[in-house]
Amino acid sequence: GQCIGRAPLSPEALSFINLPRSSILELWEAFNDIAEGFGLTLDEFQEILRVTLKEYLGYSDKKMNSLAENVFHVFDDDENGLIDALEFLSSFALISGMSVEEKVRYIFGIYDFDE
């Protein structure tokens, strides 16, 4: 599979490679609108991805939900039914089409709780 640096990219994430900056920013906005906290449930994760990426990717609701579920299980490595929102947002930014500087600024921004 494709590698970012030295880490192989999970096949479940291939649809989300090279997302534009605008989509990454929309993910952040959707997270803030939808999520109840930093631990995302599968339903919240599916809704965030569906609201922000369905049109951009051109997928049906069924396909988006299936992709979201597969990616969710990759992130839910302790199998507690929750994923860390900041890890998901950071990961999607890292494999996005943003420049390195944009990625760093975005990731620092989402972890900056003083703003």
Secondary structure, DSSP 8 states (H G I E B T S, - for coil): --EETTEE--GGGGGGTT--HHHHHHHHHHHHHH-SSSEE-HHHHHHHHHHHHHHHHT--HHHHHHHHHHHHHHH-TT-SS-EEHHHHHHHHHHTSSS-HHHHHHHHHHHH-TT-
